[in-house]
Amino acid sequence: MMADLAISQGVSTNSIHLEEKARSTQQNARLTARLIQQVKPKRILIVSKANHLEWAMPIFKKIDVFKA
């Protein structure tokens, strides 16, 4: 569903990498960080529900690859 949303906003399907194994936001952040380290993208977009991003982003920002 989130990939479809990204595509509808103009993101190329070739640019989308989904993390689908996590059972928690903390695990999602760790597994996504590993994916980023493998793919080495120039830009990262995290797509989620707005109310989820409010509390998920501080969790993601604790991991080096997400620090701005």
Secondary structure as UniProt FT lines:
FT   HELIX           2..8
FT   TURN            9..10
FT   HELIX           13..15
FT   HELIX           25..39
FT   HELIX           50..60
FT   TURN            61..62
FT   HELIX           64..66
//
